[in-house]
Amino acid sequence: MSIKNAMTGFFKKLRSLDVSQFTEKKGRFTYLSWAHCVDQLLLADEQATWTHKEPTVYPDNTMMVWCDVHAFGKTMTAYLPVLDFKNAPVKNPNAMQINTAMQRCLAKGISLYGIGLYIFCGEDIPLGSPSEAVQQTFEEQGIEGARALYNKMNEKDRSECLPIIQALIKKSEKK
């Protein structure tokens, strides 16, 4: 089996993992703990490793951190600016802010193999059937969230979800 075929198989398996039980909401953002990412990655590939590159400092004194994750015979690189609690870039970050960014970057790098990737797509639920996604989004975010998800769907998925979204709209109008 080629590395590409093996990687595709692992990706399909790992992207279907529901890691929502390990997420935390902070403001309007959902985070997946780096420790849970590492745990899931090492369960799938105990030879996986990662390294952090030297951060890039920009002229305005903000910083970008980098992480290479090597798993399943392939290296993936993630990058992330050092951000504050509002997800705004931090000028002259301190050691704790840099450490936090590095760990978030590690989680992002691991997600490139599929684990929790849906979180970085702005979704709070794993990839499943489109109708389940619309229903779950409605329960978590209300009709506006469900409509936003529906509007992002391709034509086939929208066709499948049309009766569901119509029923949810009627349900929300009755409230």
ChimeraX attribute file (.defattr): number of C-alpha atoms within 10 A of each C-alpha:
attribute: neighborCount
match mode: 1-to-1
recipient: residues
	/A:1	6
	/A:2	7
	/A:3	11
	/A:4	12
	/A:5	10
	/A:6	12
	/A:7	17
	/A:8	15
	/A:9	11
	/A:10	18
	/A:11	17
	/A:12	13
	/A:13	14
	/A:14	20
	/A:15	19
	/A:16	16
	/A:17	16
	/A:18	16
	/A:19	21
	/A:20	16
	/A:21	7
	/A:22	14
	/A:23	15
	/A:24	12
	/A:25	10
	/A:26	10
	/A:27	8
	/A:28	6
	/A:29	14
	/A:30	16
	/A:31	18
	/A:32	23
	/A:33	16
	/A:34	20
	/A:35	13
	/A:36	16
	/A:37	21
	/A:38	19
	/A:39	12
	/A:40	18
	/A:41	22
	/A:42	14
	/A:43	11
	/A:44	15
	/A:45	15
	/A:46	13
	/A:47	12
	/A:48	18
	/A:49	14
	/A:50	17
	/A:51	12
	/A:52	17
	/A:53	13
	/A:54	10
	/A:55	17
	/A:56	14
	/A:57	14
	/A:58	10
	/A:59	8
	/A:60	9
	/A:61	12
	/A:62	16
	/A:63	21
	/A:64	19
	/A:65	23
	/A:66	21
	/A:67	26
	/A:68	19
	/A:69	23
	/A:70	19
	/A:71	21
	/A:72	19
	/A:73	12
	/A:74	12
	/A:75	16
	/A:76	15
	/A:77	19
	/A:78	19
	/A:79	21
	/A:80	20
	/A:81	22
	/A:82	26
	/A:83	19
	/A:84	14
	/A:85	10
	/A:86	10
	/A:87	10
	/A:88	10
	/A:89	17
	/A:90	18
	/A:91	16
	/A:92	14
	/A:93	16
	/A:94	10
	/A:95	9
	/A:96	9
	/A:97	14
	/A:98	20
	/A:99	14
	/A:100	15
	/A:101	22
	/A:102	24
	/A:103	18
	/A:104	23
	/A:105	25
	/A:106	28
	/A:107	25
	/A:108	27
	/A:109	27
	/A:110	28
	/A:111	24
	/A:112	19
	/A:113	25
	/A:114	20
	/A:115	29
	/A:116	32
	/A:117	24
	/A:118	20
	/A:119	20
	/A:120	15
	/A:121	8
	/A:122	11
	/A:123	15
	/A:124	23
	/A:125	17
	/A:126	18
	/A:127	16
	/A:128	10
	/A:129	11
	/A:130	17
	/A:131	18
	/A:132	14
	/A:133	20
	/A:134	23
	/A:135	18
	/A:136	16
	/A:137	22
	/A:138	20
	/A:139	13
	/A:140	13
	/A:141	13
	/A:142	16
	/A:143	21
	/A:144	13
	/A:145	16
	/A:146	22
	/A:147	18
	/A:148	12
	/A:149	18
	/A:150	23
	/A:151	11
	/A:152	10
	/A:153	13
	/A:154	9
	/A:155	11
	/A:156	9
	/A:157	14
	/A:158	18
	/A:159	12
	/A:160	13
	/A:161	21
	/A:162	13
	/A:163	12
	/A:164	18
	/A:165	20
	/A:166	12
	/A:167	12
	/A:168	20
	/A:169	17
	/A:170	12
	/A:171	11
	/A:172	13
	/A:173	9
	/A:174	7
	/A:175	5
